[in-house]
Every structure is written in C-alpha cells, then in structure tokens.
Amino acid sequence: MGNRFDPLSAGMGYGALKTVSALSVLACLLTMAPHSQAQGLANVPSRVLATPAGGTDCAGGLIYDDGTFEDAFGGSPGAQNTKIVELVSPTVTPATLSHVCVAFTRTQDLPNNASMDFTIEFFAVDGPMGAVYPFPGTVLARIPAHVDGIPLYPISQFYAIDTSQAPVISDGSVYVGASWDADPNGPSPFVYFSVDTSTPTTVMPVFTVGDVGSGAWLAMTDLTGNSSNYLRAMGIRALQESASSVPPLRPAATPMFSPQVVLHGTPSMLTITLANRNPNAATLSADFIDNLPTGLVVSTPANPATNCTNGVVAANAGEAGFSLSAGAVIPAAATCTMTVSVVAAAGGTYTDSIASDALQTDLGNNTALPAEAALIVSTGGGSGGSIDENFDETNAPDLPLGWTSPVVLGTSIWTTSNGDGDTLPNAAHAPDAPRHSDFSLTSPSFAVTAGAVLSFRNKYEFENDVNSPPTCYDGGVLEISTDGGATFGDIVESGGIFQTGGYTCAIDGDSSGNPLGGRQAWGGTTGTAALGGTLEWIDVKVDLAAFAGRNAILRWREGSDTSNSFYASTSVWPGWWIDSVEVSGGGTDAIFKDGFEVATAAPTLAKAFALSSVETNIPTTLTITLANTNATVATLTSDLVDAFPTGLVSAANASTTCTGGSGVLQTGRSVGLAAGAAIPAAGSCTITVDVAAQFAGDFTNTIPAGGLATDAGSNADEATATLTATSP
C-alpha cells in the first residue's frame, strides 16, 4: 500500500529534500477584491494554463515565510495525492482571491513529468475544531490548472493561475493550497511543494490530507507550543487591494433542464439560476429575456415561477421565449431562480444559450462565458410514442451529449472506446486504475415511467486474487439519484431489483482502501480465464418500478485500491466496458437508449482566390474545398451552386476532384457540383475555376450555411472569400 508521504523527521510527512535554497514552491494570492462571505463551491469547470510568474509577484503583500525554503514536501511511493493548505488572512474584507501562484520542482527527469495537471483549492475555516484552529471544512473552490516546464531540482519556478471565479470572502480567513497526483505510477511523480523551516518564522496553521481512502485532514504544525515544529510555514503569500478600488463582480445566468431527456411533446422544466457574488444585492435594470432555440416553446401550462425578490416571470404558452421583470433582486452573495415549463414537438437536441449582457443589473451584466444547457428530445419509435434516442452524437473518446464522468479520487475517467462495443464500434470504458480511484459514468436525467426496466450489457476484469469465488480488490457498482444528482444510492438499496446480471462479489473492505470497500459490486472477471482471457458481454436488467413518476440519473461507479498488481505481472487489468444502455417502460417502449456509437459529422466548406487582388479582366483561380471528417463517404443530396456577385464572371474551365454524379455545373456567373458527387471519407475534394472582375471594386463571394447538402448533413457555416479588383 505504501506510506502516505515520505517520513522525514518528528513523525511528520515531508518529502526527502533538504537545503532547498531557491524559492521552491510558492503560492501567492494576487489581487484581492471586495467580497461577502464565501458561499458554496465555485463553478470553474475549465482547466487554466499556469503561466510563469515574475519574481516580484506577492512582494509587499501578506507574507508568512522568511523568503527562503529549506525543504520540500511531496508524495512517497505508493501515495496518491499531494494536498497541502495554509491559513491565509486578508487584512481587508470583503475580498476575492483572483490569482494563485505556485512554483514547482521535481527530483527525477522522467518522461512527461515536466508537465502536470493540478488543482488550486480553497476551504472555509469551518471544519472540526483542532487544538487551536478548526480544520479545513467546506470546499469553496477547486480551480483545475495545468503547468508545463517544471524545472529539475534544485531549480524551481513560479506559475500564476487565474482564480477570479472563486467565491467571495466577507471576513476572516480561508485555507488555500494545491493538490496533485504524486503517485510514481501516475502522470506527475516526484513533484514537490517547498516549505520554510527557519526558526525565526512564525508557525502557521498548515494541513494535509492523510489516508487517501478516508480523506481525513492532518495538522502539519503544532500551534500549542507543546512540540518543536520542523515545518513552520508554506510558501503561500497574498497581495490585496483596497476594497473600494475593485469594481463589482459581474452576475451570472446558468440554464438547466430537468429532465434532460424527454419524448417529443413531453414538457421539461427549464430553470435559470441567477448568481450574484457581490456583498450587495443586484437589481435587474432591464427585463431579462431568454430566447429559446428554434422548435422549443413554452408549454401548456407554462408553470412560471421565481424566488427572486420583486421578480415577475412573463411566459405565454406557445411562445419561443420568456422573461424576468426589471426590478427583480438577486440577493447578496447568493442566487435566485426562475423556472418555466418548455416543450418540443420534434425530436432533436435543443441548446438554450444565455447571451452576454442578457442579464443587466446595477452591478453589471453577465459575462460572455459559456452558459448553455441541452435538452434531448426523441420522436420515439415504439408503441405509445416511446423515446427512442441513441445519444450517438460522439466520436471516441468523447462521451455522448448529457453523459459525464465525475472524479472523486484519482485522474482516471470514463471515455468511449472504439472497436470494443457490444454493438460496434463504440462502448463506454473505464480503466482499472493502478491507484486509489473513485470515478463514475453518469447519465442524463430522465423521467421514469411505470414498469420501467433498465437493461445494458457489460464486460469487465478487475483486480482480484483469481480464486473462486475471488477476493475483489477493485470493482464497480450501479447507483441512482432521484434528487437531481445531489445524492446517489446503490441501485438495490434504493429499491431497484436485479432481474439478471446482478453483483458478483463484495469489495475487500479490510486492507485494500477501496472507496467501495465492503459493498456488493461487480468484480472479478467475465472472461474465460483470469487475466488475459476473452471477456464476455453479460446482460444486466434492473426493475426500476420503485422510481416511477420521478426523474432519475444513473451512474456506473468504479472504485480501486492503492495498487493494481495482484497476480498481474504487468500490473494492468483491463477494466470495465458498458454498452447498449436502455430504459424501457410498459413493455418494449424505449425511454432512452444509448449505444455510444460514432456520430455523423456534417461536411464543411472553404473557399479562396489564388490572388486576393488583381487588375480588372485579369483571371485568378477560385478554389472551393469540400471536407468530410467521417469514416464513410458523404454524398451530395442536391446540387451545390456558388453564385458570383455582379461583375464577377468565370471562364469555361471549371473542374473538380470530387467523384460521382454528373460533375461540375457551370454558367458564366456561377459554378457548382451536381447531386450525387462524393466527398471522400476522412478527406476532401475541390472545385476550381478561373474568374475575372469586369470593373474595379471588392467582390465578396459567399456560399451560405446549408448550401452544401449531403447524406451526412449540411455545412453549418458559410464559406466566404473576397477578391479586390483594381483599374489598370
């Protein structure tokens, strides 16, 4: 299993690095802005690229170290996450922590370990009471980041991370730090966070996570004075600005559908959450209008509602939008919501997008950050108007629309795997991770009907002792949520009943440290022989009648222990595949199904003139390029016509490299390609023709979106090129 960290002195877990004279690992919190109290977990999904920070960053700010770092802290062999936080106390509040700077060093020059993913983490000071200070408690923000060019020890480097989306702090202190996967078998081994051990330095509250399986916090310093502290402070500093000098934080508007998957003609509730991170309430200065995507309308009844103070929702059945009245109030450092029931008559995917500046308040307008939600609507295929959607809008390794892979421990995720499917080519796959891991494949939400049954096929081979029955060290379970994903419970304990293909063993709960320890699960192998035998697809069916009338989310959750080597000389076990997921109700009617297959991508168009500027009546070549990224040929279903602007004419020399059909279509003022022409698989072909301008000026030649129609779809974007003609 290995120790959590390298023991160095006095029982403390410090990495075995000494006499680090450079500024090894430094975390600076730059630029603090007004805040109210920290509220909840910040929604910062994108990974931020860390950029090298200048040596003057954090000078003159909140400094807890003496400027030198004599040691460094990191994970030992067998450990997984390095996670360290230190107390940071703004002298002016409310405040925001808009940047964090960290500097890393590494002790071994291994392939790819000069780069790594890591996370900047913020915690409230509201955990269980320790000897002097409370332990870290509520997670306030986790900012995913990526760093390149980590230098080899003893050289180290600062890196700056934008954390401006972290929540506000009204008063007091917060714990701030960093975490990363330090397992030698993982992506970033032997990376270290440095420490100040100089005795003049004031001892700071510093905490780390102990046993990975339990996630318990451990104090790294003793503030009672009862013991000598080797570690005194981490390299964590903060710069702050006067609260009055920082402008208000812009509000946000985020849509969400529930359920996310419905049958055509079946309503879904659209909720838009309005968020205000400022210490003062924000008042709408204009009506907030959400224009629905084409084909999606307010349902009958509309069921409009809001908990925004003074707000009124205007929503009329059949209309393609709704609004919240000016004067509505978003509370300070909190959120409020508006809800409307919507419906679509036709199948498809409907994406509701909140435009920049759509939400206007006295504290500013919403930003241009993406704020979208997708509603998946099926036309049905069975009797009774069933939902019959395959969710095939994906290409490996991406997951289908609405499916996610949340990670609690480790770095492994579910992906689609090409060539391994029960129905070819794709299946969802999770590796059997060689370290502590806890990650899931989560479905979109859907409405459970009377008599609903879940069916899917799976195959797996997890780490086990290859006995019969096996001792299962790793494995997977099926869980369900009926509260929008806030909580999940085991499918059986929650009321589901396996009709076939149920759990096969109990996860070892004595020594493996698996987060699923002690639970019934799928474990061992579906193979014909342990480790390396052919894996067989197994049918699973679950009666979902206990959940009828509620919206549900399913998740396939995998857990693994600290290693992955039992009876495996290569320490590699294949993992878990899921395919052909289907929920049916009332006989054979599909509520939803997903084969994780490859989507068909629409072709694209591009065009260019060989010379962008020529004299009048001098020819130049126009090239139109048709591109197809699919694994099969895309065939034109109607003629493609490019009509030239007035004054631009062509010679009679048009040609094409596209095969099929009757070839090029040409007049003196247009060029095109006849229906039946083929764009090669995973390739492109062209149309070329010489053109000339009859008089001076700019000639913009455009083929509109939808102008190229094929059996793989139509071009989504227009293709435009401009020719400038000058007088001789």
C-alpha positions in Angstrom: 0.0 0.0 0.0 2.9 2.4 0.8 3.1 5.3 3.2 1.0 8.4 2.5 4.1 10.6 2.5 7.8 10.2 3.0 8.6 10.4 6.7 11.5 12.8 7.4 11.5 14.0 11.0 9.4 14.1 14.1 6.9 11.8 12.5 5.9 14.4 10.0 5.4 13.5 6.4 7.9 15.7 4.5 9.5 14.8 1.2 13.1 13.8 1.5 14.6 17.1 0.1 17.0 19.2 2.1 18.7 22.6 1.8 16.4 23.9 -0.9 17.8 27.4 -1.3 15.7 28.5 -4.3 12.1 29.7 -3.9 10.8 26.2 -4.4 7.1 26.0 -4.2 5.4 29.3 -3.7 1.7 30.0 -3.6 0.8 33.7 -3.9 -2.7 35.0 -3.8 -2.7 38.1 -6.0 -5.2 41.0 -6.1 -8.0 40.7 -3.6 -11.3 42.3 -4.4 -14.4 43.1 -2.3 -16.4 40.1 -1.3 -19.2 39.0 1.0 -18.9 35.7 2.9 -17.8 32.7 0.9 -20.8 30.9 -0.5 -20.6 27.3 -1.8 -18.4 25.7 -4.3 -17.4 27.9 -7.2 -18.3 26.6 -10.7 -15.0 26.7 -12.6 -15.0 23.7 -14.9 -12.2 24.7 -17.4 -8.6 23.9 -16.8 -6.4 27.0 -16.5 -3.0 27.1 -18.1 -0.5 28.2 -15.5 2.0 30.8 -16.8 5.4 31.7 -15.4 5.1 34.4 -12.7 7.6 37.2 -12.2 9.9 37.3 -9.2 8.2 40.4 -7.8 4.8 38.8 -7.5 3.4 39.0 -4.0 6.0 41.5 -2.8 4.6 43.8 -0.2 1.6 41.6 0.5 0.6 39.1 3.1 3.9 37.2 3.7 4.2 34.3 6.2 7.6 32.9 5.2 11.0 34.5 5.5 11.9 34.3 1.8 13.9 31.1 1.9 12.8 27.5 1.7 14.9 24.8 3.3 12.9 21.7 2.4 10.1 20.4 0.2 7.0 18.3 0.5 5.8 15.6 -1.8 4.2 12.1 -2.1 6.1 8.9 -1.3 6.0 5.8 -3.5 2.5 4.3 -3.2 0.9 7.6 -2.2 -1.6 9.3 -4.5 -2.5 12.9 -4.0 -0.3 15.6 -2.5 -2.7 18.1 -0.9 -1.5 20.9 1.4 -3.3 24.1 2.5 -2.3 27.0 4.8 -4.3 29.7 6.5 -4.5 33.0 4.6 -5.9 36.0 6.4 -6.9 39.1 4.3 -6.4 42.3 6.2 -9.2 44.0 4.2 -12.6 42.3 3.6 -14.8 41.6 1.7 -12.2 40.2 -0.7 -11.7 37.9 -3.7 -8.6 35.8 -4.4 -8.2 36.4 -8.0 -4.9 34.7 -8.7 -2.8 32.0 -7.1 0.9 31.5 -7.9 2.7 28.2 -7.3 6.2 27.1 -8.1 7.2 23.5 -8.6 10.4 21.5 -8.7 10.9 17.8 -9.5 13.5 15.4 -8.4 13.6 12.9 -11.3 13.8 13.6 -15.0 11.1 11.2 -16.2 9.1 11.2 -19.5 6.4 13.8 -19.4 6.8 14.7 -15.7 7.8 18.2 -16.5 4.1 18.9 -17.1 1.2 18.1 -14.9 -2.4 18.8 -14.1 -3.1 20.1 -10.6 -5.8 21.9 -8.6 -5.8 25.1 -6.6 -8.1 24.6 -3.7 -10.0 26.9 -1.3 -11.6 25.7 2.0 -13.6 27.5 4.6 -12.3 27.6 8.2 -15.3 25.7 9.5 -14.2 22.1 9.9 -13.9 20.2 13.2 -12.1 22.1 15.9 -8.4 21.3 16.2 -6.0 22.2 19.0 -6.1 25.9 18.1 -7.7 26.3 14.7 -10.6 24.5 13.0 -9.6 22.0 10.3 -10.4 22.8 6.7 -14.1 22.3 6.1 -16.4 23.4 3.3 -14.9 23.4 -0.2 -15.2 26.9 -1.6 -13.5 26.4 -4.9 -11.4 24.0 -6.9 -9.6 25.5 -9.9 -8.2 22.9 -12.3 -4.9 24.0 -13.8 -2.1 22.7 -16.0 1.6 23.5 -15.8 4.4 22.9 -18.3 8.2 23.2 -18.0 8.6 22.2 -14.3 12.4 22.5 -13.7 14.6 19.8 -12.3 15.7 20.2 -8.7 17.3 22.3 -7.3 15.8 24.8 -9.8 12.2 25.8 -9.2 9.7 28.1 -11.0 6.7 30.2 -10.0 3.5 29.8 -12.0 0.4 32.1 -11.9 -3.2 30.8 -12.1 -6.3 32.9 -12.6 -8.7 32.1 -9.8 -11.0 35.1 -10.3 -14.1 32.8 -10.4 -13.5 31.7 -6.8 -16.3 32.8 -4.4 -16.1 35.9 -2.3 -14.9 36.1 1.3 -16.7 38.5 3.6 -14.4 38.4 6.6 -12.0 36.2 8.5 -9.6 33.7 6.8 -9.6 30.9 4.3 -7.4 27.8 3.7 -5.6 27.9 0.4 -3.3 25.4 -1.2 -2.7 23.0 -4.0 -3.2 19.3 -4.8 -1.8 16.9 -7.5 -1.4 13.2 -8.2 2.1 12.3 -6.9 1.8 8.5 -7.4 5.0 7.2 -9.1 2.7 5.2 -11.4 0.7 8.3 -12.1 1.1 11.3 -14.5 3.2 13.6 -12.3 5.5 11.7 -9.9 8.3 13.3 -7.9 6.9 16.9 -8.0 7.4 18.8 -4.7 5.9 21.7 -2.8 8.5 23.5 -0.7 8.4 24.6 3.0 10.1 27.2 5.2 11.7 25.6 8.3 13.7 28.6 9.6 13.2 29.0 13.3 12.6 32.8 13.2 9.5 32.2 11.0 6.1 32.2 12.8 4.5 28.8 12.9 1.4 28.8 10.6 -1.6 26.6 10.5 -0.8 24.1 7.8 -2.8 20.9 7.0 -2.5 18.0 4.7 -4.8 15.1 3.8 -3.7 11.8 5.5 -5.0 8.5 4.3 -6.4 8.9 0.8 -9.3 6.5 1.4 -10.6 8.3 4.4 -9.8 11.8 3.2 -9.0 12.9 6.8 -7.1 16.1 7.4 -3.9 16.1 9.5 -2.2 19.0 11.1 1.4 19.5 9.9 2.2 22.2 12.5 1.6 22.4 16.3 0.4 25.8 17.4 0.0 24.8 21.1 3.7 25.2 21.8 3.9 21.6 23.1 6.2 20.4 20.4 9.0 21.6 18.2 7.9 22.4 14.6 10.2 21.4 11.8 7.8 22.9 9.3 6.9 26.5 10.1 5.2 27.9 7.0 4.5 27.0 3.4 5.4 29.4 0.6 2.0 31.0 0.5 1.6 34.8 0.2 -1.2 37.2 -0.6 -1.5 40.6 -2.2 -4.6 42.6 -1.6 -6.2 45.8 -2.8 -8.4 48.3 -1.1 -12.0 47.1 -1.3 -13.1 50.4 -2.7 -10.7 50.1 -5.6 -12.2 47.0 -7.1 -15.3 47.0 -9.3 -18.3 44.8 -8.6 -18.2 41.2 -9.8 -20.4 40.5 -12.8 -23.5 38.4 -12.2 -24.1 35.1 -14.0 -27.1 33.3 -15.5 -27.0 29.5 -15.9 -29.8 27.3 -17.5 -30.6 23.7 -16.7 -33.3 21.3 -18.0 -35.0 18.7 -15.8 -35.3 16.1 -17.0 -32.6 16.3 -19.7 -34.1 13.6 -21.8 -37.8 13.6 -22.9 -40.2 12.3 -25.5 -41.4 14.8 -28.1 -44.4 16.6 -26.8 -43.4 15.9 -23.1 -42.5 19.0 -21.1 -39.2 19.6 -19.3 -38.7 22.3 -16.6 -36.1 24.9 -17.6 -34.5 26.6 -14.6 -32.2 29.6 -14.9 -30.1 30.3 -11.9 -29.1 34.0 -11.4 -25.9 34.3 -9.3 -24.5 37.4 -7.5 -21.0 37.1 -5.9 -21.1 40.7 -4.5 -21.7 41.7 -0.9 -24.6 43.8 -2.0 -27.8 42.8 -3.7 -28.0 43.1 -7.5 -31.2 44.6 -9.1 -32.2 44.0 -12.7 -32.1 47.2 -14.6 -33.9 45.7 -17.6 -36.1 42.7 -18.4 -34.0 39.5 -18.6 -35.2 37.7 -21.7 -34.3 34.1 -22.6 -35.0 33.4 -26.3 -35.4 29.7 -26.7 -33.8 27.7 -29.5 -35.9 27.2 -32.7 -38.5 24.5 -32.1 -38.6 24.8 -28.3 -41.6 26.7 -26.9 -43.2 27.5 -23.6 -45.6 24.6 -22.8 -49.2 24.5 -21.7 -49.4 25.1 -18.7 -46.3 27.3 -18.6 -45.8 27.0 -14.8 -43.8 30.2 -14.5 -42.1 30.8 -11.1 -39.3 32.8 -9.4 -37.9 33.3 -6.0 -36.1 36.4 -7.0 -37.4 39.2 -4.8 -39.8 41.6 -6.7 -39.5 39.4 -9.8 -42.3 38.5 -12.2 -41.9 35.8 -14.9 -43.7 36.5 -18.1 -44.3 33.2 -20.0 -47.1 32.6 -22.5 -47.8 29.1 -23.8 -46.5 28.6 -27.4 -44.1 31.5 -27.4 -40.4 31.0 -28.1 -39.1 32.9 -25.1 -39.9 34.2 -21.6 -38.6 36.9 -19.3 -38.0 38.1 -15.7 -39.1 41.7 -15.0 -36.8 44.6 -14.4 -36.6 45.4 -10.7 -36.1 41.7 -9.7 -33.4 41.4 -7.0 -30.6 38.8 -6.8 -29.6 38.6 -3.1 -26.1 39.5 -1.9 -23.6 36.6 -2.3 -26.3 34.2 -3.2 -28.6 33.0 -6.1 -32.2 33.0 -7.1 -34.0 31.1 -9.8 -36.7 31.5 -12.5 -38.5 28.4 -13.9 -40.7 27.8 -16.9 -42.0 24.5 -18.5 -41.0 24.1 -22.1 -41.8 21.5 -24.8 -40.7 20.5 -28.3 -42.9 18.8 -30.9 -40.0 17.4 -32.9 -37.0 15.3 -32.0 -33.5 16.7 -31.7 -31.2 18.4 -29.4 -32.2 21.9 -28.2 -29.5 24.1 -26.7 -30.6 27.0 -24.6 -27.8 29.7 -24.6 -27.6 32.8 -22.4 -26.0 35.6 -24.4 -23.5 38.0 -23.0 -25.2 41.1 -21.4 -28.6 39.4 -21.5 -28.7 39.8 -17.7 -28.4 43.5 -16.9 -28.1 44.7 -13.3 -27.0 47.8 -11.4 -23.8 45.8 -10.5 -23.0 45.0 -14.2 -24.1 42.5 -16.8 -23.4 38.8 -17.2 -20.2 37.8 -19.0 -19.5 36.1 -22.3 -18.6 32.9 -20.5 -20.5 29.9 -22.0 -23.8 29.4 -20.2 -25.7 26.6 -22.1 -27.9 23.6 -21.4 -29.1 20.9 -23.8 -32.5 19.2 -23.9 -32.5 15.9 -25.7 -35.9 15.2 -27.4 -36.8 11.9 -29.1 -39.5 11.2 -31.6 -40.0 7.7 -30.2 -40.1 4.5 -32.1 -42.2 2.0 -30.2 -46.0 1.9 -29.5 -47.4 4.6 -27.3 -44.9 7.3 -28.5 -41.8 6.0 -26.8 -38.5 7.7 -26.5 -36.0 6.1 -28.9 -32.9 8.2 -28.7 -29.4 6.6 -29.1 -27.3 9.6 -27.9 -24.8 8.9 -30.7 -23.5 12.4 -31.1 -20.0 11.5 -30.2 -16.7 10.3 -31.6 -14.3 8.3 -29.4 -13.0 9.2 -26.8 -15.8 11.7 -26.2 -18.9 10.8 -24.2 -22.3 11.4 -25.7 -24.2 14.6 -25.0 -25.5 14.7 -21.5 -23.2 12.0 -20.2 -20.3 12.9 -17.8 -17.5 11.3 -15.9 -17.2 12.9 -12.4 -14.0 12.1 -10.5 -13.8 12.0 -6.7 -10.3 10.4 -6.4 -7.6 9.9 -8.9 -7.2 11.0 -12.5 -9.0 8.2 -14.5 -12.2 8.9 -16.3 -14.8 7.1 -18.5 -14.4 7.5 -22.2 -15.8 5.9 -25.3 -13.6 3.2 -26.7 -13.6 2.4 -30.4 -13.7 -1.2 -31.6 -14.7 -2.7 -28.2 -18.5 -2.3 -28.4 -21.3 -4.8 -27.9 -22.7 -3.0 -30.9 -19.8 -1.8 -32.9 -17.9 0.3 -33.0 -18.1 2.0 -29.5 -18.6 1.3 -25.9 -18.0 3.3 -22.7 -14.8 2.1 -21.0 -13.2 2.7 -17.6 -9.6 1.5 -16.9 -8.9 -0.4 -13.7 -6.8 2.3 -12.2 -3.5 1.3 -10.5 -4.1 3.7 -7.6 -6.8 4.9 -5.3 -9.7 5.9 -7.6 -13.3 6.7 -7.4 -15.0 7.9 -10.7 -18.3 7.4 -12.5 -20.1 7.3 -15.8 -23.2 9.5 -15.2 -26.3 9.5 -17.4 -28.6 12.5 -18.3 -31.7 12.8 -16.2 -34.8 11.1 -17.5 -38.4 10.5 -16.3 -39.1 7.0 -15.0 -42.4 5.6 -16.2 -44.5 2.8 -14.7 -43.0 -0.6 -15.4 -39.6 0.9 -16.4 -36.7 -1.6 -16.8 -33.0 -0.7 -17.2 -31.0 -3.0 -19.5 -27.4 -2.8 -20.5 -24.5 -5.1 -21.4 -21.2 -5.1 -19.6 -17.9 -6.9 -19.5 -15.0 -6.4 -17.1 -11.9 -7.7 -15.5 -10.9 -6.0 -12.2 -8.0 -6.8 -9.9 -8.7 -9.9 -7.8 -6.9 -12.9 -6.4 -8.2 -15.2 -9.2 -9.7 -17.7 -6.7 -13.2 -19.0 -7.0 -15.0 -17.1 -5.6 -12.5 -14.2 -6.0 -11.4 -11.7 -3.4 -12.3 -8.5 -5.2 -9.9 -5.6 -4.7 -11.4 -3.4 -7.4 -14.9 -3.3 -8.9 -17.9 -1.3 -9.9 -21.5 -0.6 -8.7 -24.6 0.9 -10.2 -26.2 3.9 -8.3 -29.2 6.1 -8.8 -30.3 9.6 -7.9 -33.8 11.0 -7.8 -32.9 14.4 -6.4 -31.1 15.9 -9.5 -27.8 14.3 -8.7 -27.4 15.8 -5.2 -27.2 12.3 -3.6 -26.8 8.8 -5.1 -27.6 5.5 -3.5 -26.9 1.9 -4.5 -29.5 0.7 -7.1 -30.5 -2.3 -4.9 -30.5 -0.4 -1.5 -32.6 2.4 -3.2 -35.3 0.0 -4.3 -34.1 -1.4 -7.7 -34.3 -5.1 -8.3 -31.8 -7.1 -10.5 -33.7 -9.3 -12.9 -30.5 -10.7 -14.3 -26.7 -10.0 -14.2 -26.5 -8.7 -10.6 -23.5 -8.1 -8.4 -20.9 -10.9 -8.3 -18.8 -10.2 -5.1 -18.1 -8.0 -2.1 -15.2 -5.5 -2.5 -12.5 -6.2 0.1 -13.0 -3.8 2.9 -10.2 -4.9 5.3 -7.0 -3.7 3.7 -7.4 -2.5 0.2 -8.6 1.0 0.9 -11.1 0.9 -2.0 -13.7 3.6 -1.6 -16.3 0.9 -2.3 -14.9 -1.4 0.4 -17.4 -3.8 1.9 -20.1 -3.2 -0.8 -21.6 -5.7 -3.1 -20.3 -5.0 -6.6 -19.3 -6.4 -10.0 -15.8 -7.7 -9.6 -13.5 -10.4 -10.8 -13.9 -11.1 -14.5 -16.4 -12.0 -17.2 -13.6 -13.7 -19.0 -12.9 -17.3 -19.9 -9.7 -17.2 -17.9 -8.3 -14.9 -15.3 -6.1 -12.0 -16.6 -5.9 -12.2 -20.3 -8.9 -14.5 -21.2 -11.5 -13.4 -23.7 -14.1 -11.2 -21.9 -17.7 -12.0 -22.5 -20.6 -9.5 -22.7 -23.1 -10.1 -19.8 -26.7 -8.9 -19.9 -27.9 -6.8 -16.9 -31.6 -6.0 -16.3 -32.9 -3.9 -13.4 -36.5 -3.3 -12.4 -37.0 0.5 -11.8 -40.6 0.3 -10.8 -39.7 1.8 -7.4 -38.7 5.1 -9.0 -41.8 5.5 -11.3 -43.0 9.1 -11.5 -39.7 10.6 -10.6 -36.7 12.0 -12.6 -33.7 9.8 -12.3 -29.9 9.9 -13.0 -27.9 6.7 -13.2 -24.2 6.3 -12.6 -21.8 3.4 -13.1 -19.2 3.9 -10.3 -15.8 2.3 -10.3 -13.5 2.1 -7.2 -10.0 0.8 -6.9 -7.4 0.5 -4.2 -3.8 1.7 -3.8 -2.3 -0.7 -6.3 -3.2 -2.9 -9.3 -0.8 -5.8 -9.2 -2.3 -8.9 -7.6 -1.4 -11.8 -9.7 -0.7 -9.4 -12.6 3.0 -9.3 -13.6 2.2 -6.3 -15.8 0.1 -4.6 -13.0 -2.5 -3.9 -15.7 -6.1 -5.1 -15.5 -8.4 -4.4 -18.5 -11.2 -2.6 -16.6 -15.0 -2.2 -17.3 -17.0 -1.7 -20.5 -20.6 -0.6 -20.7 -22.8 -0.6 -23.9 -26.4 -0.8 -25.2 -27.9 1.1 -22.3 -31.7 1.2 -22.5 -34.5 2.1 -20.2 -38.0 0.8 -21.2 -41.4 1.2 -19.7 -44.7 -0.6 -20.2 -43.5 -3.3 -22.5 -40.9 -2.7 -25.2 -41.2 1.1 -25.4 -37.7 2.7 -25.0 -37.5 5.6 -22.6 -33.9 6.1 -23.7 -31.1 4.0 -25.1 -27.5 4.7 -25.9 -25.2 2.6 -27.9 -22.3 5.1 -27.6 -21.8 4.9 -31.3 -20.0 7.3 -33.6 -21.9 10.4 -34.8 -22.0 11.6 -38.3 -20.4 15.0 -38.7 -21.6 17.5 -41.2 -19.1 18.3 -44.0 -17.5 21.8 -44.2 -16.9 24.3 -47.0 -14.0 26.7 -47.6 -13.1 28.9 -50.5 -10.2 31.1 -51.5 -8.9 33.2 -54.5 -5.4 32.4 -55.6 -4.7 36.1 -55.8 -6.7 38.3 -53.5 -6.1 41.4 -55.6 -5.9 41.7 -59.4 -6.5 44.2 -62.1 -9.8 44.1 -63.9 -10.2 41.4 -66.6 -7.2 39.5 -65.3 -8.1 36.0 -64.3 -7.4 34.3 -60.9 -8.3 30.9 -59.7 -11.2 30.3 -57.3 -10.9 27.1 -55.3 -13.8 25.6 -53.3 -12.8 22.9 -50.8 -15.3 20.3 -49.6 -14.2 18.4 -46.4 -15.5 15.3 -44.7 -14.2 14.0 -41.4 -16.4 10.9 -41.3 -15.2 7.3 -41.8 -17.6 7.0 -44.8 -18.1 8.9 -48.0 -20.5 11.9 -47.9 -22.7 12.1 -51.0 -24.4 15.4 -52.2 -28.2 15.1 -52.0 -28.8 18.2 -54.0 -26.8 20.5 -56.4 -24.2 22.8 -54.8 -24.3 26.2 -56.5 -21.9 29.1 -55.9 -23.5 32.2 -57.5 -21.0 35.0 -58.2 -21.6 38.6 -57.2 -22.4 41.1 -60.0 -19.3 41.9 -62.1 -17.5 38.6 -61.4 -17.5 36.2 -64.3 -15.9 32.8 -65.0 -14.0 31.2 -67.8 -15.3 27.9 -69.2 -12.6 25.8 -67.4 -14.2 24.6 -64.2 -13.0 21.2 -62.9 -13.4 19.1 -59.8 -11.6 16.3 -57.9 -14.8 15.1 -56.4 -16.0 11.8 -57.9 -19.5 10.6 -58.7 -22.6 12.4 -60.0 -22.6 14.3 -63.3 -19.6 16.5 -62.3 -19.2 20.3 -62.5 -22.1 22.7 -63.0 -21.1 26.0 -64.7 -22.5 29.1 -66.2 -20.8 32.4 -66.8 -21.8 33.7 -63.4 -21.8 30.6 -61.2 -20.0 27.3 -60.6 -21.2 24.2 -58.7 -21.3 20.5 -58.3 -24.2 18.1 -59.2 -26.0 16.0 -56.8 -24.5 12.5 -56.4 -21.0 13.8 -56.2 -19.0 12.2 -53.3 -16.6 13.7 -50.8 -14.1 11.0 -49.8 -14.1 9.5 -46.3 -11.8 11.4 -43.9 -10.7 13.6 -46.8 -11.6 16.4 -49.1 -12.1 17.3 -52.8 -12.2 20.6 -54.6 -13.9 22.6 -57.4 -11.7 25.1 -59.3 -12.5 27.7 -61.9 -10.8 30.9 -63.3 -12.7 34.1 -62.6 -12.2 37.8 -63.5 -13.7 41.1 -62.4 -15.3 43.3 -65.1 -14.8 46.5 -63.2 -12.9 47.8 -60.1 -14.1 47.1 -56.6 -14.4 44.4 -53.9 -16.2 41.2 -54.9 -17.3 39.1 -51.9 -18.3 35.6 -53.0 -20.3 33.6 -50.4 -21.9 30.1 -50.2 -24.4 30.3 -47.3 -24.7 27.8 -44.4 -26.7 24.9 -45.7 -25.6 25.4 -49.3 -23.8 22.1 -49.3 -26.4 19.3 -48.6 -25.2 15.7 -48.1 -26.4 12.5 -46.6 -24.0 13.3 -43.7 -25.6 16.7 -43.1 -25.2 20.3 -44.4 -22.4 22.8 -43.8 -23.1 24.8 -40.6 -21.0 27.9 -41.6 -20.9 30.0 -44.7 -17.8 29.9 -46.9 -16.7 33.4 -48.0 -13.8 34.9 -50.0 -13.2 38.4 -51.3 -11.5 39.5 -54.5 -10.3 43.1 -54.9 -10.1 44.4 -58.5 -8.1 47.5 -59.4 -8.1 49.6 -62.5 -5.1 49.0 -64.9 
